[in-house]
Every structure is written in C-alpha cells, then in structure tokens.
Amino acid sequence: GLPRQVERRDRRVAQSEWSRDWLAPSYRMGETQHVYALQVLAQALGGGQTGRLYRVLVLDRKVALDANAGYSAQSLGWSAFGISVTPAAQRTMDETADAARQVVDQMLRDGVTADEIDLAKQRLLAAAIYARDSLASGPRMYGSTLTTGGTIADVDEWPQRIAAVTREQVMSAAKAVLTDQRYVTSHLLPEGAG
C-alpha cells in the first residue's frame, strides 16, 4: 500500500506546505475515461485565484496564504491528482489541512457548479491556445504526447474533449479518484520548524 504520510524538512523551504496526492489514471493507465474530467476538476479546485481552494481558504477563511490543485494526464504509468496549501501566519498545519479537506469533502458531497466548470474549461482552453501558438511549446506538446504513446489526433482533439466534459463526468471522476484509500499526505517544513 501507499505510505500514508511523509514529512520532509529542508533549509531551502521558506514556508511550510501541506499536500495530498491521490493515485490517478493517466491517458495510458487506470480508468482513462476520467482523464479529461480530472483536468477540468483540477482547474475548478485549484486553478489559480479563481479555484475553489484559493477562494475559500485564502480569500474567505484566511487560513492559507496559497492553495493549488494539479493533475497531468501525460504519464506512461499512473498519475497523481494533488492539492497543496500553505498555512497562513498564526495558523497551524493541522488547521489549514482540516480546512482544505473540508473544501474537498464539500465538493464531493455537493458537487461543482456549472459556473466553476465553465470557468475551468475557459482557463484550460485559453492556456492551450497560448501554448499551441507559442513556437517553443507547440512542438513540445506534440513531442511529449507522442513519447507517452499518444497520437497527433490526441493533441488536436484535446480542446473538443475538454469542452465536452460535463458536470456529471467531473463528479464521477472526483468520486472515483479522491477516495480515502489511495493517497499520500506530505508535510514540507523549513528546517527547525515545529
């Protein structure tokens, strides 16, 4: 099984960080039907300052300085869906972690809104158009897809596949992946921190 909790201390770390990574499918491994929905979910939860984690934890509750979610479907094996939060000053790691877990639990219980999904798709598609138009990352995008067993069609059809993701698909992906069984929690701490 996965180790449940990992703690790392490093003198280069300025701020403590709590994170949780769930085992997730990739384009090539696991429940691959969820990969597009998981990309939308990662944006809805942690896409910068419009993501739900940032809105709730940083702006509303002020328990965190920063909050993110991330997921990449491009992996030869399994991938990971992760969230990470940086506790605010005067807040303990536990307080911030509890608040982050509450956001995820509430999302699993009540769902994501149509607005959150629309905004997440817009952000993903805007980033993809920007990447495709930039000379450096365009070829790299095709290259990394081909080296992980994908096809040119996978890159070209990606925008339509993201645009087609429904709220129901996002929720079924969330419930399949964000389970109690398959995660590792990490505490990253500055050297000498309590």
N, C-alpha and C positions, 0 to 999 in steps of 0.2 A: 504493500500500500504506500501511499504518499506520506512523507513526513508531514505532520500537521502544522508545526510551527518552526520557523527558522529565525535566529537572531544574528544580526551582523553589526559589528562596530568598526568604524573606520574614521581615521583622523581627518580625511578629506570631506567628510559629511558635515555640513553646517546645520542641517535641520533634520530632526527625526522624521521618519516616514513609516506609516503602516500600509501594508498592501496585502491583497488576497488575489491569488491566481487559481482559476478553475481550469481543469483539463478541458479542452475544447476541440471540436473537429477542425480539420483543415480542408482545403479543396480535395485532398487526396486520401484523407483518413477519417474514420469515425462517421458520425451522422452528417454527411456532407450536405444534406438538404437544408441545414441550418446556417450555412456559412454567410449567405447574403443578409439574412435577418440579423445575425450576430454583428455584422459590420454596422448595420443601422442602429442596433441596440447600444453598441459601444459609443457611438456619437450621441445618442439620446441621453445616455447616462453621463458620459464624461467628455463630450466634445467641447472643450474649452469652457468659456464662461457662460455659454447657453446650456450646457449639460446640466441635468438634474442634480448630480452630486455637488457641483460647484454652486448652483443656485441655492440649494438647501443648506449645505454645510458651511460655505464661505459667506454668502450674502445674507441668508436669513438667520441661521443659528449661530454663526460666527464661532464655530468650534474648530474650523480648519482655515489654514492660510491658502491651501490649494487642494484641488481634488480632480482626479482624472480617471478615465477608463480607457482601456486599449485592447485591441484584438487584431491579429493579422491572420488571414486565411492561407497565406503562402508559406507552406511548410511541407517538407516531404513526409514528416510524421504527424504526430498530434500537435496541436497548437495550444495556446492558453488565452483565456479571457481574464483580464486583470483590472482591478480597481486599486487606486492608491490615494492616500490622503496625508497631508502634512498638518499635524496639530497646530492650532493657534497658540500664541503665548498664553500662559496660565491654564492651558488645557492639558490633561494627561493623554497619553497614547490611548488608554482604555476608553476615555470619554469620547474621543474622536472616532475610534474604531466602532464603538457602540452606535454612534450616530450614523456612520457610514453603513453599517449592517442594517440599521432601521430603514435607510433610504432604499436599499436593495430589497428588503423584505416587503416594504410597502409597494414597491414597483411590481414584485411578483404577485402580491395579493390584489392590487387594484389596477394594474396594467399601466401602459404608457399611453399618453394622449395622442390623438390624431395630429395635433399641432407639433408635439415633440417629434413624431415620426417624420412629418413633412420637413421640419427644420433640419433634422438629422440627414435626410436624403439630400436636401439642398446643399448642405455643407460638404457631404461626401462627393457629390457630383461636381460642385464648384472646384474642389481640390483636384479631382481627376482631370477636369478640363485644363486647369492650370498646369498640371504635371504633363499632360499629353502635348500641350503647346510649348513646353519648355524643351529645348533641344537636348539638354542633359538627361532629363528623367524620362522622356518618351521612350528612347531605345532601351533604357534600363528597365522600364516597366515590362516591355516585351521580353527582355532578356531574363528577368527574374521569374516571369511566368513560365517561360519555356524550360528553364533549368529545374523548375519544380514539377515538370510533367504536364504543364498546361499547354494550351494552343493559342495561336493568334486570335482565334474566334473568342476565346475566353476573355481576352483583353477588350476586344471590340464590342462584345455583347454585355460587358460588365455594367455599363450605365443603365441599359434596359432592365437588367436583372435586379439592380438596386432599386430602380424606380418602381418595379413590380412588387416589391416586398409589402406585405400587408401587416396591419396591426396584430392580427391573429398569428401570423408567422413569427413575428417578433416575440410574442408572448410564449409561443410553444418552444421557440429556441431558448428563451430565458429559462423556462421551467426545466428544459432538458439539460442545460449546461450548469446553471447556478444552483447546483444541488449541495446538500450537506456532505456528500460522500467524497467529492473529488476536488479538493482544494488544498493549497498550501498558503499559510499566512506568514508574512515576513515582517520583522521589525528591523528597520535600518536606523542605527543610532550613532550620534557623534561619539568619539572615544571619550570615555569618562562620564558619559551621561548616565542618569539613574535608571 
